[in-house]
């Protein structure tokens, strides 16, 4: 008697696609990964604007100190269109020239994610300045022209408030209207 060899089971159709359970596992893992990654993206946006605000704050404090100690006048030149700034110092002959030393006073552009919407200066609070170079004076007493800089970072709005007498720089969330009476009273 002859025994025929056993043939393995072969389904008629080849299996195509994934089972519901496999898709559910993959979607769950992707959702968990997104929950871990998204908060870091939000923090990255806030970090960029905080870093830029702190850098500008350092430049303003350095300018005020240099103005008082060296009895010099400075211009903080803000190019609103290019989103960058640089510093000029008044020379002996009365003309202003660009400063590139120390490193903190070299020309600096805001990071790509930070855009300047507009700027409001004391004495012209009703007019929002856009798309041009603005001169902010720092005199020999350390007084800086007060201004508000409205920034846009990935759809989020911020206001950088600079006070004149104290030189205090404050980053506020949202667009804050200029109330310079408060600035002058401090």
KEKE-3310 file (N, C-alpha, C; in steps of 0.2 Angstrom, whole numbers, plus 5000, padded with zeros to 4 digits):
npx = (5004:5002:5007:5002:5011:5010:5003:5006:4995:4988:4981:4968:4968:4980:4985:4981:4985:4982:4978:4964:4968:4982:4983:4977:4986:4998:4992:4990:5003:5008:5000:5004:5018:5016:5011:5021:5030:5024:5023:5036:5039:5030:5037:5049:5045:5042:5054:5063:5058:5059:5073:5078:5072:5079:5092:5091:5088:5100:5108:5103:5105:5119:5122:5116:5124:5137:5135:5133:5145:5155:5151:5144:5134:5122:5114:5102:5098:5084:5079:5065:5059:5068:5070:5081:5094:5106:5120:5125:5137:5141:5153:5168:5168:5155:5147:5138:5143:5144:5144:5154:5160:5159:5156:5142:5136:5137:5129:5113:5102:5085:5079:5073:5060:5054:5046:5044:5030:5026:5030:5030:5033:5037:5029:5024:5013:5001:5004:5008:5024:5030:5040:5053:5068:5071:5077:5082:5086:5100:5105:5118:5115:5110:5097:5084:5075:5058:5049:5038:5038:5031:5029:5028:5027:5026:5012:5008:5007:5017:5023:5036:5042:5050:5056:5060:5067:5071:5076:5071:5066:5053:5045:5029:5014:5004:4997:5000:4993:5001:5004:5010:5010:5011:5023:5031:5029:5035)
npy = (4994:5010:5026:5043:5058:5071:5086:5103:5115:5127:5142:5148:5161:5174:5182:5199:5216:5222:5216:5222:5223:5225:5237:5245:5244:5251:5264:5268:5268:5278:5289:5290:5293:5306:5313:5314:5322:5334:5344:5348:5354:5366:5372:5375:5385:5395:5396:5401:5415:5419:5418:5428:5439:5440:5442:5454:5462:5461:5468:5480:5484:5483:5494:5505:5505:5507:5519:5528:5526:5529:5541:5542:5543:5532:5523:5512:5503:5497:5486:5484:5477:5468:5461:5463:5470:5483:5492:5509:5521:5537:5547:5557:5567:5569:5561:5546:5529:5512:5499:5485:5479:5475:5458:5456:5467:5467:5467:5459:5446:5442:5425:5414:5410:5420:5435:5452:5461:5475:5491:5502:5519:5530:5545:5544:5536:5532:5529:5514:5508:5500:5489:5497:5505:5509:5521:5520:5530:5531:5540:5549:5549:5536:5535:5527:5528:5524:5510:5498:5483:5472:5456:5441:5424:5409:5411:5414:5429:5441:5454:5465:5475:5490:5500:5518:5526:5516:5506:5494:5478:5469:5454:5451:5441:5440:5454:5469:5485:5501:5510:5523:5532:5525:5519:5531:5535:5527)
npz = (5000:4996:5002:5000:4999:5011:5007:5010:5017:5007:5005:4994:4989:4989:5004:5006:5011:5028:5044:5054:5067:5066:5060:5069:5080:5074:5072:5085:5090:5083:5087:5100:5099:5092:5103:5111:5104:5099:5110:5111:5099:5101:5112:5106:5097:5107:5113:5103:5101:5114:5115:5105:5111:5123:5118:5111:5123:5130:5121:5122:5135:5136:5127:5134:5145:5139:5134:5145:5153:5143:5139:5127:5112:5104:5091:5089:5076:5068:5056:5049:5039:5034:5046:5055:5065:5069:5076:5078:5082:5088:5082:5085:5076:5075:5066:5063:5064:5059:5071:5076:5086:5103:5100:5103:5098:5084:5068:5067:5063:5065:5069:5057:5060:5067:5064:5061:5064:5066:5072:5086:5091:5105:5105:5093:5094:5088:5075:5066:5062:5048:5038:5036:5040:5056:5068:5084:5097:5109:5122:5130:5143:5145:5142:5132:5117:5120:5114:5106:5100:5088:5086:5076:5077:5070:5068:5081:5091:5098:5110:5111:5123:5127:5138:5142:5152:5162:5154:5153:5146:5140:5137:5130:5129:5114:5105:5112:5115:5113:5127:5132:5143:5154:5153:5154:5167:5175)
capx = (5000:5006:5005:5004:5014:5005:5004:5004:4989:4989:4975:4967:4970:4986:4983:4983:4983:4984:4972:4962:4972:4989:4982:4976:4993:5002:4989:4991:5010:5009:4997:5009:5024:5014:5009:5028:5034:5021:5025:5043:5038:5028:5042:5054:5043:5043:5062:5065:5056:5063:5080:5078:5070:5084:5098:5090:5088:5107:5111:5100:5108:5126:5122:5115:5130:5142:5133:5134:5152:5159:5148:5143:5127:5121:5108:5100:5095:5080:5077:5058:5058:5073:5070:5087:5096:5113:5121:5129:5140:5142:5160:5171:5166:5147:5144:5137:5146:5142:5148:5154:5164:5160:5152:5135:5134:5137:5123:5110:5095:5081:5079:5068:5053:5052:5044:5042:5024:5026:5034:5026:5038:5034:5028:5020:5010:4995:5006:5012:5029:5032:5044:5058:5073:5069:5082:5081:5092:5102:5109:5124:5113:5107:5090:5083:5068:5054:5046:5035:5040:5026:5032:5024:5031:5022:5005:5008:5009:5021:5025:5042:5041:5056:5055:5065:5072:5074:5079:5068:5064:5049:5041:5022:5011:4999:4998:4998:4993:5006:5002:5017:5010:5013:5031:5034:5028:5039)
capy = (5000:5016:5032:5049:5063:5076:5093:5108:5119:5133:5146:5149:5168:5176:5187:5206:5221:5221:5215:5227:5223:5227:5244:5248:5245:5256:5270:5269:5270:5285:5294:5291:5297:5313:5316:5315:5326:5340:5349:5350:5359:5372:5375:5377:5392:5400:5397:5406:5422:5421:5419:5434:5445:5441:5444:5461:5465:5461:5473:5487:5485:5485:5500:5509:5505:5510:5526:5531:5525:5532:5547:5542:5542:5526:5522:5505:5503:5491:5485:5480:5473:5462:5458:5463:5476:5484:5497:5514:5525:5544:5548:5563:5572:5570:5557:5539:5524:5505:5496:5478:5476:5468:5453:5457:5473:5466:5466:5452:5445:5437:5419:5414:5409:5427:5440:5458:5464:5482:5494:5509:5522:5535:5551:5542:5530:5531:5526:5508:5508:5494:5489:5502:5505:5514:5523:5521:5534:5530:5546:5548:5547:5530:5535:5524:5529:5519:5507:5492:5479:5467:5450:5435:5418:5404:5412:5417:5436:5443:5461:5466:5482:5493:5506:5522:5528:5510:5502:5487:5475:5464:5450:5449:5437:5444:5461:5474:5492:5505:5514:5526:5535:5520:5519:5537:5536:5522)
capz = (5000:4995:5006:4997:5003:5013:5005:5015:5016:5003:5003:4987:4988:4993:5008:5004:5016:5035:5048:5058:5073:5064:5058:5076:5084:5071:5073:5092:5091:5080:5091:5106:5096:5091:5109:5114:5100:5098:5115:5110:5094:5104:5116:5101:5095:5112:5114:5098:5103:5120:5114:5102:5115:5128:5115:5111:5129:5131:5117:5125:5142:5134:5124:5139:5149:5135:5133:5151:5155:5138:5137:5119:5109:5100:5087:5088:5070:5067:5049:5050:5033:5034:5053:5058:5068:5070:5081:5076:5087:5086:5082:5087:5071:5075:5061:5066:5060:5061:5076:5075:5092:5104:5096:5104:5094:5077:5065:5069:5060:5069:5066:5051:5062:5070:5059:5064:5061:5066:5078:5088:5095:5109:5101:5087:5096:5083:5069:5067:5058:5045:5032:5034:5045:5061:5072:5091:5100:5116:5123:5135:5150:5145:5140:5126:5115:5121:5109:5106:5094:5088:5083:5074:5077:5068:5070:5088:5092:5104:5110:5115:5126:5129:5142:5141:5158:5165:5149:5154:5141:5143:5131:5132:5124:5111:5103:5117:5112:5116:5132:5134:5149:5159:5152:5156:5174:5179)
cpx = (5004:5003:5007:5007:5009:5007:5002:4998:4991:4982:4974:4969:4976:4983:4986:4981:4985:4977:4970:4966:4979:4988:4981:4982:4997:4999:4990:4998:5011:5006:5002:5015:5022:5013:5016:5031:5031:5023:5032:5043:5035:5033:5047:5052:5044:5050:5065:5064:5059:5070:5082:5077:5076:5091:5097:5090:5096:5110:5109:5104:5116:5126:5121:5121:5136:5141:5135:5141:5156:5157:5147:5136:5127:5115:5107:5095:5091:5077:5071:5057:5062:5073:5077:5089:5104:5114:5126:5131:5142:5150:5162:5168:5158:5143:5143:5140:5144:5147:5148:5159:5161:5155:5144:5132:5135:5130:5120:5103:5091:5080:5073:5061:5050:5052:5042:5036:5024:5030:5030:5032:5034:5034:5025:5016:5004:4997:5010:5017:5030:5037:5049:5063:5071:5075:5079:5087:5093:5107:5114:5122:5110:5100:5089:5076:5064:5050:5043:5036:5035:5029:5027:5029:5026:5015:5004:5010:5012:5022:5031:5042:5047:5054:5061:5070:5075:5078:5076:5065:5059:5045:5034:5019:5005:5001:4996:4999:4998:5002:5008:5016:5012:5021:5034:5034:5032:5046)
cpy = (5006:5022:5038:5054:5068:5083:5098:5112:5125:5136:5147:5156:5170:5182:5194:5211:5219:5220:5221:5228:5226:5235:5248:5249:5250:5263:5272:5271:5277:5290:5295:5295:5304:5316:5318:5321:5333:5345:5352:5355:5366:5375:5378:5384:5397:5401:5402:5413:5424:5423:5426:5440:5446:5443:5452:5465:5466:5467:5480:5488:5487:5492:5506:5510:5509:5517:5530:5531:5529:5539:5548:5541:5536:5527:5514:5505:5496:5491:5481:5475:5467:5458:5457:5469:5476:5490:5502:5518:5532:5545:5555:5569:5573:5565:5550:5534:5517:5502:5488:5475:5479:5464:5454:5463:5472:5465:5459:5452:5440:5431:5419:5413:5415:5432:5446:5461:5471:5485:5501:5512:5528:5541:5550:5536:5528:5527:5520:5509:5501:5495:5494:5501:5511:5515:5524:5524:5531:5535:5544:5547:5540:5529:5532:5526:5523:5516:5500:5489:5473:5462:5445:5429:5412:5405:5415:5424:5437:5451:5462:5474:5484:5500:5511:5524:5522:5506:5494:5484:5469:5461:5448:5445:5441:5451:5466:5481:5496:5510:5518:5530:5531:5519:5525:5538:5532:5525)
cpz = (5000:4998:5002:5001:5005:5010:5010:5013:5012:5002:4996:4985:4992:4998:5006:5009:5023:5038:5052:5064:5072:5063:5065:5080:5081:5072:5080:5093:5088:5084:5097:5104:5095:5098:5113:5110:5100:5104:5114:5105:5097:5108:5112:5099:5101:5114:5109:5100:5109:5119:5110:5106:5120:5124:5114:5117:5131:5127:5120:5131:5141:5131:5129:5144:5146:5135:5139:5153:5150:5136:5129:5118:5104:5096:5087:5081:5068:5060:5050:5044:5033:5041:5055:5061:5069:5074:5077:5082:5084:5087:5084:5082:5071:5070:5065:5061:5063:5066:5075:5081:5098:5100:5097:5100:5087:5074:5066:5066:5064:5066:5062:5054:5066:5065:5063:5060:5060:5072:5080:5093:5099:5105:5095:5088:5091:5077:5070:5061:5055:5039:5030:5040:5050:5066:5079:5094:5107:5117:5129:5142:5151:5144:5133:5124:5116:5115:5110:5100:5094:5083:5081:5073:5076:5070:5077:5088:5099:5104:5114:5117:5129:5132:5142:5146:5161:5160:5149:5148:5143:5137:5134:5127:5121:5109:5109:5114:5117:5121:5135:5140:5155:5159:5155:5164:5178:5180)
residu = (UNK:UNK:UNK:UNK:UNK:UNK:UNK:UNK:UNK:UNK:UNK:UNK:UNK:UNK:UNK:UNK:UNK:UNK:UNK:UNK:UNK:UNK:UNK:UNK:UNK:UNK:UNK:UNK:UNK:UNK:UNK:UNK:UNK:UNK:UNK:UNK:UNK:UNK:UNK:UNK:UNK:UNK:UNK:UNK:UNK:UNK:UNK:UNK:UNK:UNK:UNK:UNK:UNK:UNK:UNK:UNK:UNK:UNK:UNK:UNK:UNK:UNK:UNK:UNK:UNK:UNK:UNK:UNK:UNK:UNK:UNK:UNK:UNK:UNK:UNK:UNK:UNK:UNK:UNK:UNK:UNK:UNK:UNK:UNK:UNK:UNK:UNK:UNK:UNK:UNK:UNK:UNK:UNK:UNK:UNK:UNK:UNK:UNK:UNK:UNK:UNK:UNK:UNK:UNK:UNK:UNK:UNK:UNK:UNK:UNK:UNK:UNK:UNK:UNK:UNK:UNK:UNK:UNK:UNK:UNK:UNK:UNK:UNK:UNK:UNK:UNK:UNK:UNK:UNK:UNK:UNK:UNK:UNK:UNK:UNK:UNK:UNK:UNK:UNK:UNK:UNK:UNK:UNK:UNK:UNK:UNK:UNK:UNK:UNK:UNK:UNK:UNK:UNK:UNK:UNK:UNK:UNK:UNK:UNK:UNK:UNK:UNK:UNK:UNK:UNK:UNK:UNK:UNK:UNK:UNK:UNK:UNK:UNK:UNK:UNK:UNK:UNK:UNK:UNK:UNK:UNK:UNK:UNK:UNK:UNK:UNK)
# end
